[in-house]
């Protein structure tokens, strides 16, 4: 039973890590997109 709880915790941590990684990738993509738009707008002035 104790081992089962540890395994469940490890599985949750792994799943959470994947979620955090996905959020970081999405955030980076958003930052690149916004900075690209700003750069494009500034270049046209």
Order of alpha helices (4+ residues) and beta strands (2+ residues): alpha
